[in-house]
């Protein structure tokens, strides 16, 4: 049987959200044939058993270890058959007619290589899901805090595009990785997710490669889904999360802007985290009621600064290949 839509859900110790996500897909598609593939990254919370017992029609792939976001999803893509491949986070809820609307829009617009719906918070308010490609100006606005001060300003916006309220369909640089639908033909051109990105940053890289291959990336506001945010990553230590995001950012700059780009971004991050550590240290002393929060900010800042002097700056200055940086991430 020909498959129109392959839905791939990567899961790691997120049983409750995964069950809700699969429930939202249980009615299938009225106008398109669909398969559901769950790739489990060695969960220990009973997630794979739940899938087997409650959703026997879903194809379950069990990995023996946590292979990360990119590699886990790539395993699902390789096992899929659909002409459209939908990568879905386990902490998402697919609302009525969402998949059909996305597939119909791809049918009608053959130059679109990747599409994503309007993403909502749990309370149905708009959640920012579009990004600009990283550049020196928007990364400076982020590091200097200008993006937070002027959240509705397009000029001072960082990559996150908080000024865009998701009220129209348009082409964008980047769609965040919680919900993508990719055209198989386009995917064959720009390739699978880069597995050197263990977690975070792979979405920016994937969308950039999509554009470079001559395909469009489109935000489609008429289709909607809920994203609870966090999911499995919310269980991670905040320092680990920030360090992982920083490594992914540096990996992106090295891949697309060379070693000079990586070194320059390392310097910008050094200034950013030094200032943040100083502010948190002062507030820790003068604001006793907020000491817990400021202690966390100090930990995060010091963790990121330390990492810049190990895997970060060393990789940028001496050209350590990305594979060794990834090994350090897995070990750390």
Residue pairs with C-beta under 8 A, 6 or more apart in sequence:
1 33
2 33
2 81
2 83
3 33
3 34
3 35
3 80
3 81
3 82
3 83
4 29
4 32
4 33
4 34
4 82
4 83
4 84
4 103
5 29
5 32
5 33
5 34
5 35
5 82
5 83
5 84
5 86
5 99
5 103
5 181
6 34
6 35
6 37
6 77
6 80
6 81
6 82
6 84
6 85
6 86
7 25
7 34
7 35
7 36
7 37
7 86
7 88
7 99
8 37
8 39
8 73
8 76
8 77
8 80
8 85
8 86
8 87
8 88
9 18
9 21
9 22
9 36
9 37
9 38
9 39
9 76
9 88
9 89
9 90
10 39
10 41
10 69
10 72
10 73
10 76
10 87
10 89
10 90
11 18
11 38
11 39
11 40
11 41
11 43
11 47
11 90
11 232
12 40
12 41
12 42
12 43
12 47
12 66
12 72
12 90
12 232
13 43
13 44
13 45
13 47
13 232
13 235
14 43
14 45
14 47
14 90
14 91
14 231
14 232
15 43
15 45
15 46
15 47
15 50
17 90
17 91
17 92
17 228
17 231
18 38
18 47
18 50
18 51
18 90
19 50
19 54
20 93
21 88
21 89
21 90
21 91
21 92
21 93
21 94
22 36
22 38
22 51
22 54
22 55
22 58
24 93
24 94
24 95
25 34
25 36
25 94
26 55
28 34
29 99
29 100
29 103
30 100
31 100
31 104
32 99
32 100
32 103
34 82
34 99
35 59
35 80
35 81
35 82
36 55
36 57
36 58
36 59
37 58
37 59
37 61
37 76
37 79
37 80
38 48
38 51
38 55
38 58
38 59
38 60
38 61
39 61
39 63
39 72
39 73
39 75
39 76
40 47
40 48
40 51
40 60
40 61
40 62
40 63
41 63
41 65
41 66
41 67
41 68
41 72
42 62
42 63
42 64
42 65
42 66
48 60
48 62
51 58
51 60
52 60
59 79
61 75
61 76
61 79
63 72
63 75
66 72
67 75
68 195
68 197
68 198
68 199
69 177
69 193
69 197
69 198
69 199
69 200
69 202
70 192
70 193
70 194
70 195
70 196
70 197
70 198
70 199
70 202
71 193
71 195
73 87
73 193
74 192
74 193
74 195
76 87
77 85
77 87
77 187
77 192
78 192
82 184
83 183
83 184
83 185
84 102
84 103
84 106
84 181
84 182
84 183
84 184
85 181
85 182
85 184
85 187
86 99
86 102
86 179
86 180
86 181
86 182
87 177
87 179
87 180
87 181
87 182
88 94
88 178
88 179
89 177
89 178
89 179
89 227
89 231
90 231
90 232
91 178
91 227
91 228
91 229
91 230
91 231
91 232
92 178
92 179
92 225
92 226
92 227
92 228
93 225
93 226
93 227
93 228
94 225
95 223
95 224
95 225
95 226
97 223
98 117
98 223
98 224
98 225
99 181
99 223
101 117
101 220
101 222
101 223
102 115
102 116
102 117
102 181
102 220
102 223
103 181
105 112
105 115
105 218
105 220
105 222
105 223
106 112
106 115
106 181
106 183
109 216
109 218
111 215
111 216
112 183
112 186
112 215
112 216
112 217
112 218
113 182
113 183
113 186
113 187
113 189
113 190
113 210
113 213
113 215
113 216
113 217
114 175
114 180
114 181
114 182
114 183
114 186
114 206
114 207
114 210
114 215
114 216
114 217
114 218
115 175
115 180
115 181
115 182
115 217
115 218
115 219
115 220
116 129
116 175
116 176
116 179
116 180
116 181
116 218
116 219
116 220
117 179
117 220
117 221
117 223
117 224
117 225
118 126
118 129
118 166
118 219
118 220
118 221
118 222
118 223
118 224
118 225
119 126
119 127
119 128
119 129
119 166
119 176
119 178
119 179
119 224
119 225
119 226
119 227
120 126
120 127
120 224
120 225
120 226
120 227
121 127
121 226
121 227
121 229
122 226
122 228
124 226
126 165
126 166
127 227
127 229
128 160
128 161
128 162
128 164
128 166
129 166
129 175
129 176
129 178
129 179
129 219
129 227
130 161
130 164
130 166
130 172
130 173
130 174
130 175
130 176
130 219
131 159
131 160
131 161
131 172
131 173
131 174
131 175
131 176
131 203
131 204
132 138
132 157
132 159
132 161
132 173
132 174
133 159
133 173
133 174
133 204
133 208
134 159
134 204
134 249
134 252
134 253
136 264
136 268
138 147
138 157
138 158
138 159
139 158
139 159
139 265
139 268
140 146
140 268
141 147
141 156
141 157
141 158
142 158
142 159
143 268
143 269
143 271
143 272
144 272
146 156
146 158
147 156
147 157
147 158
147 160
147 162
149 156
150 156
150 157
151 162
151 163
152 162
152 163
153 163
154 163
157 163
159 174
159 204
161 172
166 219
166 221
167 221
168 221
169 218
169 219
169 220
169 221
169 222
170 218
170 219
171 216
171 217
171 218
171 219
172 217
172 218
172 219
173 207
173 208
173 211
173 217
174 203
174 204
174 207
174 208
174 217
175 203
175 207
175 217
175 219
176 203
177 202
177 203
177 206
178 227
179 225
179 227
180 203
180 206
182 210
183 215
186 210
186 213
186 215
189 213
189 214
189 215
190 206
190 209
190 210
190 212
190 213
190 215
191 209
193 202
193 205
193 206
194 202
194 205
194 206
194 255
195 326
196 251
196 255
196 322
196 323
196 325
196 326
197 205
197 248
197 251
197 252
198 244
198 248
198 326
198 329
198 330
199 233
199 244
199 248
200 244
200 245
200 248
200 249
201 245
201 248
201 249
201 251
201 252
202 248
204 252
205 252
205 255
205 256
207 217
208 256
210 216
210 217
211 217
233 241
238 296
238 299
238 300
239 299
239 300
239 303
239 304
242 300
242 303
242 304
243 303
243 304
243 307
243 332
244 329
246 269
246 304
246 307
246 308
246 312
247 307
247 311
247 312
247 325
247 329
249 265
249 269
250 262
250 265
250 266
250 269
250 312
250 315
250 316
251 322
251 325
253 261
253 262
253 264
253 265
254 261
254 262
254 315
254 316
254 322
255 322
259 316
259 317
259 319
262 315
262 316
263 313
263 316
263 317
266 308
266 312
266 313
266 316
269 304
269 308
269 312
270 305
270 308
273 301
273 304
273 305
273 308
274 301
274 305
276 297
276 300
276 301
277 297
277 298
277 301
277 302
277 305
279 297
280 294
280 295
280 297
280 298
280 301
281 294
281 298
283 290
283 294
284 290
284 291
284 294
284 295
284 298
287 294
310 328
311 320
311 325
311 328
311 329
311 332
314 320
315 322
315 324
315 325
